[in-house]
Amino acid sequence: MDPQTPRDQFPFTNARVARRWRKLLDERLKDLGVTQARWFTMICLQRGGGGLTQRELAHLMTIENPTLVRLLDSLEEQGLIERRPSKRDLRARLLYLTNAGERFMCELNERANVLREEMLKGIENTDLEVVLRVFEQVMENATRR
């Protein structure tokens, strides 16, 4: 098999792009004391509408619960998220961005949006739609294993 086929290149190119995104975003968020991992946690909470359980958030982020606990603890210490008791399940605690967390997200999202536009410069939306469909299919295939 030719090592230069698109199928062979896919995992390496995907990993390189993801690493580069994380590195550049970490650099841009460093002065705020937030990493890409913390930003991603907060963006998932924000997009999830708040009130997610740890298990739901971990699933959404495709990470393991112990990894998430450390992230949540640090975000809670910064006053950016809070854990509230669930009214439906007294054993569960739901995760929410605090008011400070919501305000903080405005700055984080602005910086992430600038980076995103820099990285996607010259790429048409129709091309991005194809890429997103491919990634969705890859994720669907990965969850079927």
C-alpha positions as CSV (number, residue, x, y, z in Angstrom):
1,M,0.0,0.0,0.0
2,D,1.3,3.4,-1.0
3,P,2.1,5.4,2.3
4,Q,0.9,8.6,0.6
5,T,-2.8,7.6,0.2
6,P,-5.3,9.9,1.8
7,R,-6.4,7.1,4.1
8,D,-2.8,6.7,5.3
9,Q,-2.4,10.5,5.7
10,F,-5.7,11.0,7.5
11,P,-4.8,10.1,11.1
12,F,-1.4,11.9,11.0
13,T,-2.9,15.1,9.4
14,N,-5.8,15.0,11.9
15,A,-3.4,14.7,14.8
16,R,-1.2,17.5,13.6
17,V,-4.1,19.9,13.1
18,A,-5.5,19.1,16.5
19,R,-2.1,19.5,18.2
20,R,-1.5,22.8,16.4
21,W,-5.0,24.1,17.4
22,R,-4.4,23.2,21.0
23,K,-0.9,24.8,21.1
24,L,-2.0,28.0,19.5
25,L,-5.1,28.3,21.6
26,D,-3.2,27.6,24.8
27,E,-0.8,30.4,23.8
28,R,-3.6,32.8,23.3
29,L,-5.4,31.9,26.5
30,K,-2.3,31.7,28.7
31,D,-2.6,35.2,30.2
32,L,-6.2,34.3,31.3
33,G,-5.0,31.2,33.2
34,V,-7.0,28.8,30.9
35,T,-5.9,26.0,28.7
36,Q,-7.6,24.6,25.6
37,A,-8.9,21.7,27.8
38,R,-10.5,24.1,30.2
39,W,-12.0,26.2,27.4
40,F,-13.4,23.1,25.7
41,T,-15.0,22.0,29.0
42,M,-16.6,25.4,29.4
43,I,-17.7,25.6,25.8
44,C,-19.4,22.1,26.1
45,L,-21.2,23.3,29.3
46,Q,-22.2,26.5,27.6
47,R,-23.5,24.7,24.4
48,G,-25.1,22.1,26.6
49,G,-27.2,24.8,28.2
50,G,-25.9,24.1,31.7
51,G,-27.4,21.6,34.1
52,L,-25.4,18.7,32.7
53,T,-24.2,15.8,34.9
54,Q,-20.5,14.9,35.0
55,R,-21.3,11.8,33.0
56,E,-23.2,13.7,30.3
57,L,-20.4,16.2,30.0
58,A,-17.7,13.5,29.9
59,H,-19.6,11.8,27.1
60,L,-20.0,15.1,25.2
61,M,-16.3,15.8,25.5
62,T,-15.4,12.1,24.8
63,I,-13.1,11.9,27.8
64,E,-13.0,9.8,30.9
65,N,-14.6,10.9,34.2
66,P,-11.4,11.1,36.2
67,T,-9.8,13.5,33.7
68,L,-13.0,15.6,33.8
69,V,-13.0,15.8,37.6
70,R,-9.6,17.5,37.7
71,L,-10.8,20.0,35.0
72,L,-14.0,20.7,36.9
73,D,-12.2,21.1,40.2
74,S,-9.8,23.7,38.8
75,L,-12.7,25.6,37.0
76,E,-14.7,25.6,40.3
77,E,-11.7,26.9,42.2
78,Q,-11.5,29.8,39.7
79,G,-15.2,30.5,40.3
80,L,-16.1,29.8,36.6
81,I,-18.4,26.8,37.2
82,E,-20.5,25.5,40.0
83,R,-22.0,22.2,41.0
84,R,-25.6,22.2,42.1
85,P,-27.8,19.4,43.4
86,S,-30.2,17.9,40.9
87,K,-33.9,18.3,41.8
88,R,-34.7,15.0,39.9
89,D,-31.9,12.9,41.3
90,L,-30.7,13.7,44.8
91,R,-27.5,11.8,44.2
92,A,-26.5,13.8,41.1
93,R,-25.0,17.2,40.9
94,L,-25.5,19.4,37.8
95,L,-22.8,21.6,36.3
96,Y,-23.4,25.2,35.4
97,L,-21.2,28.2,34.4
98,T,-21.3,30.9,37.0
99,N,-22.1,34.5,36.0
100,A,-18.3,35.1,36.1
101,G,-17.9,32.0,33.9
102,E,-20.4,33.3,31.3
103,R,-18.5,36.7,31.2
104,F,-15.2,34.9,31.0
105,M,-16.5,32.8,28.0
106,C,-17.1,36.0,26.0
107,E,-13.3,36.7,26.1
108,L,-12.4,33.1,25.6
109,N,-14.7,32.7,22.6
110,E,-13.5,35.9,21.0
111,R,-9.9,34.7,21.1
112,A,-10.8,31.2,19.9
113,N,-12.9,32.7,17.0
114,V,-10.0,34.9,15.9
115,L,-7.7,31.8,15.9
116,R,-10.3,29.8,14.0
117,E,-10.6,32.4,11.3
118,E,-6.8,32.6,10.9
119,M,-6.6,28.8,10.6
120,L,-9.5,28.5,8.2
121,K,-8.4,31.5,6.0
122,G,-8.9,30.6,2.3
123,I,-11.1,27.6,2.9
124,E,-14.6,27.8,1.5
125,N,-17.6,26.9,3.7
126,T,-18.6,24.2,1.2
127,D,-15.2,22.5,1.8
128,L,-15.7,22.8,5.5
129,E,-19.1,21.1,5.2
130,V,-17.5,18.1,3.5
131,V,-14.8,18.0,6.2
132,L,-17.4,18.1,9.0
133,R,-19.4,15.3,7.4
134,V,-16.3,13.2,7.1
135,F,-15.4,13.8,10.8
136,E,-19.0,13.0,11.9
137,Q,-18.8,9.7,10.0
138,V,-15.4,8.9,11.5
139,M,-16.8,9.6,15.0
140,E,-19.9,7.5,14.3
141,N,-17.7,4.7,13.1
142,A,-15.5,5.0,16.2
143,T,-18.5,4.8,18.5
144,R,-19.6,1.5,16.9
145,R,-16.5,-0.4,17.7
